[in-house]
Amino acid sequence: MQKTYYDPSDLKKFGKISEWSEDLGEKFFEYYNKVFEEGALSAREKALIALAVSHVVKCPYCIDAYTKDGLQRGITKEEMMEAVHAGAAIESGATLVHAVQMMNKVNKLDL
């Protein structure tokens, strides 16, 4: 069995974050649960967004949780992959648009 830095069993301990700061933990979970309620976006749509963001922020716990959640909501593997690609495209674009800053700096320095 391959040992990794992230232990998948730690995801089950997420609720314990309130133990060291009960007030803030409770407020976080209240907010978190409210965010994922049905609203202008469906819970299914929010699950796809969460899966894409999970990949962009590179959180293995979130990737595991929202992959499972997505499957339970009937999200197909093709929809999941498309959402991940949408997140990756935004992340890539955000990186590349900063090249304008580099180009501006080069133009200033290249007298």
Buried (B, 14 or more C-beta within 10 A) or exposed (E): EEEEEEEEEEBEEEEEEBEEEEEEBEEEBEEEEEEEEEEEBEEBBBBBBBBBBBBBEEBBBBBBBBBEBBEEBEBEEEBBEEBBEBBEEEBEEEEEEEEEEEEEEEEEEEE
